[in-house]
Amino acid sequence: MRREGHSYLWGKVVNNAGRRTSGTVTAPNRHALPVENATRITAHVLTGQVPPAGYRTPTLLLGGGLLQELPGIHVRIDEHAAGRGE
């Protein structure tokens, strides 16, 4: 039953100049996504191709495209001009 569900995320950011970007992510259910993500990160760390000790976010470790590389992920980014509505 868990495999059939999906997660839907929405986010918006605005910089000091008023430029805004919003986006949506459709992903497998909330339990499967962290497992897949953790498995890929662990496999990468085990290759030994990691920076010296210290904290790294998944993006710093593997690059910004990690989310889009996961199976079942759909990402949509919308950029809006400064001062315009949603």
N, CA, C and O atoms as CSV, one atom per row, in Angstrom:
chain,resi,resn,atom,element,x,y,z
A,1,MET,N,N,0.818,-1.184,0.000
A,1,MET,CA,C,0.000,0.000,0.000
A,1,MET,C,C,0.870,1.260,0.000
A,1,MET,O,O,0.531,2.233,-0.674
A,2,ARG,N,N,1.972,1.266,0.732
A,2,ARG,CA,C,2.835,2.448,0.780
A,2,ARG,C,C,3.375,2.822,-0.589
A,2,ARG,O,O,3.498,4.007,-0.899
A,3,ARG,N,N,3.697,1.843,-1.407
A,3,ARG,CA,C,4.300,2.113,-2.706
A,3,ARG,C,C,3.376,2.884,-3.641
A,3,ARG,O,O,3.848,3.515,-4.587
A,4,GLU,N,N,2.087,2.844,-3.397
A,4,GLU,CA,C,1.142,3.496,-4.285
A,4,GLU,C,C,1.012,4.990,-4.020
A,4,GLU,O,O,0.562,5.722,-4.901
A,5,GLY,N,N,1.386,5.463,-2.850
A,5,GLY,CA,C,1.207,6.868,-2.503
A,5,GLY,C,C,2.252,7.767,-3.144
A,5,GLY,O,O,3.268,7.292,-3.653
A,6,HIS,N,N,1.996,9.057,-3.115
A,6,HIS,CA,C,2.928,10.055,-3.620
A,6,HIS,C,C,3.042,11.193,-2.619
A,6,HIS,O,O,2.163,11.400,-1.783
A,7,SER,N,N,4.135,11.918,-2.722
A,7,SER,CA,C,4.334,13.125,-1.930
A,7,SER,C,C,4.362,14.304,-2.887
A,7,SER,O,O,4.894,14.208,-3.993
A,8,TYR,N,N,3.793,15.401,-2.457
A,8,TYR,CA,C,3.770,16.618,-3.261
A,8,TYR,C,C,4.352,17.743,-2.415
A,8,TYR,O,O,3.883,18.004,-1.307
A,9,LEU,N,N,5.377,18.407,-2.945
A,9,LEU,CA,C,6.026,19.490,-2.225
A,9,LEU,C,C,5.940,20.767,-3.052
A,9,LEU,O,O,5.984,20.720,-4.281
A,10,TRP,N,N,5.818,21.895,-2.386
A,10,TRP,CA,C,5.816,23.189,-3.048
A,10,TRP,C,C,6.677,24.128,-2.229
A,10,TRP,O,O,6.639,24.096,-0.999
A,11,GLY,N,N,7.450,24.962,-2.899
A,11,GLY,CA,C,8.276,25.929,-2.189
A,11,GLY,C,C,8.398,27.214,-2.978
A,11,GLY,O,O,8.223,27.226,-4.197
A,12,LYS,N,N,8.699,28.304,-2.275
A,12,LYS,CA,C,8.864,29.611,-2.908
A,12,LYS,C,C,9.977,30.355,-2.197
A,12,LYS,O,O,10.064,30.322,-0.969
A,13,VAL,N,N,10.831,31.028,-2.962
A,13,VAL,CA,C,11.876,31.881,-2.402
A,13,VAL,C,C,11.803,33.244,-3.078
A,13,VAL,O,O,11.441,33.354,-4.249
A,14,VAL,N,N,12.156,34.285,-2.316
A,14,VAL,CA,C,12.187,35.656,-2.827
A,14,VAL,C,C,13.492,36.279,-2.357
A,14,VAL,O,O,13.814,36.225,-1.170
A,15,ASN,N,N,14.259,36.879,-3.295
A,15,ASN,CA,C,15.497,37.531,-2.877
A,15,ASN,C,C,15.231,38.996,-2.532
A,15,ASN,O,O,14.104,39.474,-2.658
A,16,ASN,N,N,16.268,39.703,-2.099
A,16,ASN,CA,C,16.115,41.097,-1.676
A,16,ASN,C,C,15.670,42.008,-2.809
A,16,ASN,O,O,15.076,43.055,-2.552
A,17,ALA,N,N,15.940,41.640,-4.049
A,17,ALA,CA,C,15.535,42.448,-5.202
A,17,ALA,C,C,14.089,42.168,-5.609
A,17,ALA,O,O,13.567,42.805,-6.524
A,18,GLY,N,N,13.449,41.230,-4.942
A,18,GLY,CA,C,12.065,40.906,-5.263
A,18,GLY,C,C,11.900,39.814,-6.297
A,18,GLY,O,O,10.775,39.467,-6.655
A,19,ARG,N,N,12.994,39.270,-6.783
A,19,ARG,CA,C,12.901,38.172,-7.750
A,19,ARG,C,C,12.463,36.920,-7.010
A,19,ARG,O,O,13.020,36.567,-5.970
A,20,ARG,N,N,11.482,36.272,-7.551
A,20,ARG,CA,C,10.960,35.084,-6.868
A,20,ARG,C,C,10.985,33.864,-7.774
A,20,ARG,O,O,10.858,33.957,-8.995
A,21,THR,N,N,11.147,32.756,-7.151
A,21,THR,CA,C,11.130,31.473,-7.833
A,21,THR,C,C,10.289,30.530,-6.992
A,21,THR,O,O,10.402,30.498,-5.766
A,22,SER,N,N,9.456,29.774,-7.658
A,22,SER,CA,C,8.684,28.759,-6.946
A,22,SER,C,C,8.833,27.452,-7.703
A,22,SER,O,O,9.206,27.437,-8.876
A,23,GLY,N,N,8.547,26.391,-7.039
A,23,GLY,CA,C,8.673,25.100,-7.686
A,23,GLY,C,C,7.873,24.029,-6.981
A,23,GLY,O,O,7.475,24.169,-5.824
A,24,THR,N,N,7.655,22.968,-7.706
A,24,THR,CA,C,6.952,21.822,-7.151
A,24,THR,C,C,7.768,20.561,-7.394
A,24,THR,O,O,8.516,20.460,-8.367
A,25,VAL,N,N,7.611,19.622,-6.504
A,25,VAL,CA,C,8.236,18.313,-6.639
A,25,VAL,C,C,7.155,17.272,-6.388
A,25,VAL,O,O,6.453,17.320,-5.378
A,26,THR,N,N,7.029,16.337,-7.312
A,26,THR,CA,C,6.174,15.174,-7.116
A,26,THR,C,C,7.115,13.995,-6.923
A,26,THR,O,O,8.015,13.771,-7.732
A,27,ALA,N,N,6.907,13.250,-5.859
A,27,ALA,CA,C,7.842,12.185,-5.498
A,27,ALA,C,C,7.077,10.950,-5.046
A,27,ALA,O,O,5.886,11.017,-4.743
A,28,PRO,N,N,7.782,9.815,-5.004
A,28,PRO,CA,C,7.174,8.618,-4.431
A,28,PRO,C,C,6.767,8.899,-2.986
A,28,PRO,O,O,7.068,9.964,-2.447
A,29,ASN,N,N,6.107,7.977,-2.386
A,29,ASN,CA,C,5.613,8.207,-1.021
A,29,ASN,C,C,6.735,8.623,-0.076
A,29,ASN,O,O,7.913,8.377,-0.337
A,30,ARG,N,N,6.352,9.245,1.002
A,30,ARG,CA,C,7.315,9.850,1.923
A,30,ARG,C,C,8.243,8.852,2.595
A,30,ARG,O,O,9.266,9.256,3.148
A,31,HIS,N,N,7.926,7.577,2.568
A,31,HIS,CA,C,8.797,6.575,3.180
A,31,HIS,C,C,9.846,6.065,2.197
A,31,HIS,O,O,10.970,5.767,2.602
A,32,ALA,N,N,9.506,5.959,0.926
A,32,ALA,CA,C,10.432,5.418,-0.070
A,32,ALA,C,C,11.519,6.417,-0.451
A,32,ALA,O,O,12.661,6.018,-0.679
A,33,LEU,N,N,11.195,7.689,-0.525
A,33,LEU,CA,C,12.154,8.697,-0.977
A,33,LEU,C,C,13.390,8.786,-0.087
A,33,LEU,O,O,14.499,8.759,-0.620
A,34,PRO,N,N,13.268,8.890,1.233
A,34,PRO,CA,C,14.473,8.956,2.064
A,34,PRO,C,C,15.327,7.692,1.973
A,34,PRO,O,O,16.553,7.768,2.045
A,35,VAL,N,N,14.696,6.547,1.820
A,35,VAL,CA,C,15.448,5.290,1.702
A,35,VAL,C,C,16.280,5.306,0.425
A,35,VAL,O,O,17.466,4.978,0.458
A,36,GLU,N,N,15.683,5.680,-0.685
A,36,GLU,CA,C,16.403,5.743,-1.964
A,36,GLU,C,C,17.530,6.762,-1.887
A,36,GLU,O,O,18.643,6.496,-2.343
A,37,ASN,N,N,17.250,7.911,-1.320
A,37,ASN,CA,C,18.243,8.972,-1.201
A,37,ASN,C,C,19.413,8.523,-0.324
A,37,ASN,O,O,20.571,8.705,-0.699
A,38,ALA,N,N,19.123,7.944,0.830
A,38,ALA,CA,C,20.172,7.485,1.742
A,38,ALA,C,C,21.016,6.382,1.111
A,38,ALA,O,O,22.229,6.333,1.317
A,39,THR,N,N,20.386,5.507,0.352
A,39,THR,CA,C,21.115,4.428,-0.314
A,39,THR,C,C,22.108,4.991,-1.324
A,39,THR,O,O,23.251,4.538,-1.383
A,40,ARG,N,N,21.689,5.965,-2.114
A,40,ARG,CA,C,22.593,6.571,-3.102
A,40,ARG,C,C,23.741,7.322,-2.434
A,40,ARG,O,O,24.884,7.243,-2.883
A,41,ILE,N,N,23.439,8.043,-1.373
A,41,ILE,CA,C,24.483,8.790,-0.673
A,41,ILE,C,C,25.485,7.831,-0.044
A,41,ILE,O,O,26.692,8.054,-0.134
A,42,THR,N,N,25.003,6.776,0.585
A,42,THR,CA,C,25.889,5.785,1.197
A,42,THR,C,C,26.775,5.130,0.150
A,42,THR,O,O,27.974,4.963,0.374
A,43,ALA,N,N,26.207,4.760,-0.982
A,43,ALA,CA,C,26.996,4.150,-2.059
A,43,ALA,C,C,28.089,5.107,-2.528
A,43,ALA,O,O,29.213,4.681,-2.791
A,44,HIS,N,N,27.770,6.385,-2.633
A,44,HIS,CA,C,28.769,7.373,-3.053
A,44,HIS,C,C,29.885,7.492,-2.016
A,44,HIS,O,O,31.062,7.531,-2.375
A,45,VAL,N,N,29.528,7.549,-0.748
A,45,VAL,CA,C,30.531,7.660,0.314
A,45,VAL,C,C,31.445,6.440,0.315
A,45,VAL,O,O,32.650,6.572,0.528
A,46,LEU,N,N,30.889,5.265,0.080
A,46,LEU,CA,C,31.690,4.036,0.082
A,46,LEU,C,C,32.677,3.963,-1.079
A,46,LEU,O,O,33.613,3.165,-1.030
A,47,THR,N,N,32.494,4.771,-2.117
A,47,THR,CA,C,33.463,4.800,-3.221
A,47,THR,C,C,34.751,5.477,-2.797
A,47,THR,O,O,35.778,5.331,-3.458
A,48,GLY,N,N,34.703,6.224,-1.684
A,48,GLY,CA,C,35.886,6.925,-1.210
A,48,GLY,C,C,36.094,8.276,-1.868
A,48,GLY,O,O,37.074,8.958,-1.565
A,49,GLN,N,N,35.211,8.677,-2.750
A,49,GLN,CA,C,35.346,9.950,-3.470
A,49,GLN,C,C,34.631,11.074,-2.724
A,49,GLN,O,O,33.731,11.720,-3.261
A,50,VAL,N,N,35.042,11.291,-1.492
A,50,VAL,CA,C,34.402,12.323,-0.676
A,50,VAL,C,C,35.467,13.270,-0.137
A,50,VAL,O,O,36.622,12.878,0.027
A,51,PRO,N,N,35.083,14.512,0.140
A,51,PRO,CA,C,36.037,15.465,0.714
A,51,PRO,C,C,36.478,15.014,2.106
A,51,PRO,O,O,35.892,14.094,2.677
A,52,PRO,N,N,37.509,15.661,2.652
A,52,PRO,CA,C,37.939,15.335,4.015
A,52,PRO,C,C,36.781,15.457,5.000
A,52,PRO,O,O,35.721,15.989,4.671
A,53,ALA,N,N,36.999,14.963,6.194
A,53,ALA,CA,C,35.953,14.936,7.225
A,53,ALA,C,C,35.264,16.284,7.378
A,53,ALA,O,O,35.861,17.339,7.162
A,54,GLY,N,N,34.011,16.221,7.750
A,54,GLY,CA,C,33.226,17.430,7.972
A,54,GLY,C,C,31.814,17.235,7.465
A,54,GLY,O,O,31.523,16.295,6.725
A,55,TYR,N,N,30.956,18.127,7.870
A,55,TYR,CA,C,29.545,18.043,7.496
A,55,TYR,C,C,29.347,18.447,6.041
A,55,TYR,O,O,29.952,19.412,5.574
A,56,ARG,N,N,28.511,17.720,5.332
A,56,ARG,CA,C,28.134,18.048,3.953
A,56,ARG,C,C,26.650,17.768,3.787
A,56,ARG,O,O,26.157,16.737,4.243
A,57,THR,N,N,25.943,18.669,3.143
A,57,THR,CA,C,24.561,18.378,2.763
A,57,THR,C,C,24.615,17.443,1.565
A,57,THR,O,O,25.657,17.355,0.916
A,58,PRO,N,N,23.534,16.741,1.248
A,58,PRO,CA,C,23.541,15.897,0.054
A,58,PRO,C,C,23.909,16.674,-1.211
A,58,PRO,O,O,24.604,16.145,-2.079
A,59,THR,N,N,23.452,17.921,-1.322
A,59,THR,CA,C,23.766,18.729,-2.499
A,59,THR,C,C,25.250,19.048,-2.572
A,59,THR,O,O,25.838,18.992,-3.652
A,60,LEU,N,N,25.869,19.384,-1.441
A,60,LEU,CA,C,27.302,19.661,-1.452
A,60,LEU,C,C,28.108,18.407,-1.768
A,60,LEU,O,O,29.166,18.493,-2.391
A,61,LEU,N,N,27.630,17.271,-1.354
A,61,LEU,CA,C,28.347,16.019,-1.570
A,61,LEU,C,C,28.190,15.499,-2.996
A,61,LEU,O,O,29.160,15.046,-3.604
A,62,LEU,N,N,26.972,15.562,-3.528
A,62,LEU,CA,C,26.682,14.930,-4.818
A,62,LEU,C,C,26.251,15.892,-5.920
A,62,LEU,O,O,26.064,15.471,-7.062
A,63,GLY,N,N,26.092,17.150,-5.607
A,63,GLY,CA,C,25.668,18.119,-6.618
A,63,GLY,C,C,24.171,18.365,-6.589
A,63,GLY,O,O,23.413,17.611,-5.978
A,64,GLY,N,N,23.759,19.426,-7.257
A,64,GLY,CA,C,22.371,19.861,-7.230
A,64,GLY,C,C,21.390,18.997,-7.977
A,64,GLY,O,O,20.183,19.187,-7.831
A,65,GLY,N,N,21.855,18.056,-8.771
A,65,GLY,CA,C,20.947,17.241,-9.564
A,65,GLY,C,C,20.486,15.955,-8.905
A,65,GLY,O,O,19.780,15.163,-9.529
A,66,LEU,N,N,20.871,15.730,-7.656
A,66,LEU,CA,C,20.549,14.459,-6.997
A,66,LEU,C,C,19.055,14.175,-6.991
A,66,LEU,O,O,18.635,13.064,-7.316
A,67,LEU,N,N,18.265,15.146,-6.633
A,67,LEU,CA,C,16.822,14.926,-6.537
A,67,LEU,C,C,16.237,14.491,-7.876
A,67,LEU,O,O,15.434,13.560,-7.936
A,68,GLN,N,N,16.642,15.169,-8.949
A,68,GLN,CA,C,16.104,14.834,-10.267
A,68,GLN,C,C,16.547,13.461,-10.759
A,68,GLN,O,O,15.901,12.881,-11.633
A,69,GLU,N,N,17.634,12.939,-10.212
A,69,GLU,CA,C,18.134,11.625,-10.630
A,69,GLU,C,C,17.405,10.467,-9.958
A,69,GLU,O,O,17.511,9.328,-10.412
A,70,LEU,N,N,16.678,10.738,-8.901
A,70,LEU,CA,C,15.981,9.666,-8.193
A,70,LEU,C,C,14.768,9.208,-8.992
A,70,LEU,O,O,14.094,10.032,-9.610
A,71,PRO,N,N,14.479,7.911,-8.990
A,71,PRO,CA,C,13.346,7.404,-9.767
A,71,PRO,C,C,12.013,7.940,-9.248
A,71,PRO,O,O,11.788,8.021,-8.041
A,72,GLY,N,N,11.144,8.299,-10.173
A,72,GLY,CA,C,9.805,8.748,-9.816
A,72,GLY,C,C,9.700,10.202,-9.402
A,72,GLY,O,O,8.635,10.639,-8.964
A,73,ILE,N,N,10.783,10.967,-9.531
A,73,ILE,CA,C,10.795,12.374,-9.133
A,73,ILE,C,C,10.494,13.256,-10.340
A,73,ILE,O,O,11.052,13.064,-11.421
A,74,HIS,N,N,9.614,14.215,-10.142
A,74,HIS,CA,C,9.303,15.205,-11.181
A,74,HIS,C,C,9.437,16.583,-10.544
A,74,HIS,O,O,8.743,16.899,-9.577
A,75,VAL,N,N,10.342,17.405,-11.097
A,75,VAL,CA,C,10.613,18.731,-10.557
A,75,VAL,C,C,10.194,19.776,-11.581
A,75,VAL,O,O,10.497,19.649,-12.768
A,76,ARG,N,N,9.494,20.811,-11.117
A,76,ARG,CA,C,9.118,21.929,-11.990
A,76,ARG,C,C,9.491,23.223,-11.275
A,76,ARG,O,O,9.070,23.452,-10.141
A,77,ILE,N,N,10.284,24.071,-11.937
A,77,ILE,CA,C,10.706,25.353,-11.379
A,77,ILE,C,C,10.106,26.466,-12.232
A,77,ILE,O,O,10.198,26.436,-13.459
A,78,ASP,N,N,9.492,27.447,-11.574
A,78,ASP,CA,C,8.915,28.608,-12.254
A,78,ASP,C,C,9.589,29.861,-11.718
A,78,ASP,O,O,9.593,30.103,-10.511
A,79,GLU,N,N,10.162,30.659,-12.618
A,79,GLU,CA,C,10.754,31.924,-12.198
A,79,GLU,C,C,9.780,33.039,-12.508
A,79,GLU,O,O,9.168,33.064,-13.575
A,80,HIS,N,N,9.638,33.965,-11.569
A,80,HIS,CA,C,8.725,35.094,-11.719
A,80,HIS,C,C,9.535,36.380,-11.676
A,80,HIS,O,O,10.479,36.494,-10.894
A,81,ALA,N,N,9.176,37.339,-12.501
A,81,ALA,CA,C,9.856,38.632,-12.496
A,81,ALA,C,C,9.535,39.387,-11.215
A,81,ALA,O,O,8.502,39.157,-10.586
A,82,ALA,N,N,10.433,40.291,-10.836
A,82,ALA,CA,C,10.230,41.085,-9.625
A,82,ALA,C,C,8.918,41.847,-9.701
A,82,ALA,O,O,8.587,42.452,-10.720
A,83,GLY,N,N,8.183,41.805,-8.605
A,83,GLY,CA,C,6.951,42.572,-8.506
A,83,GLY,C,C,5.737,41.942,-9.155
A,83,GLY,O,O,4.643,42.500,-9.067
A,84,ARG,N,N,5.888,40.823,-9.790
A,84,ARG,CA,C,4.744,40.169,-10.431
A,84,ARG,C,C,4.094,39.200,-9.473
A,84,ARG,O,O,4.729,38.721,-8.533
A,85,GLY,N,N,2.840,38.912,-9.706
A,85,GLY,CA,C,2.094,37.986,-8.859
A,85,GLY,C,C,2.420,36.549,-9.155
A,85,GLY,O,O,3.228,36.242,-10.030
A,86,GLU,N,N,1.787,35.683,-8.422
A,86,GLU,CA,C,2.001,34.236,-8.566
A,86,GLU,C,C,1.434,33.740,-9.855
A,86,GLU,O,O,1.519,32.548,-10.149
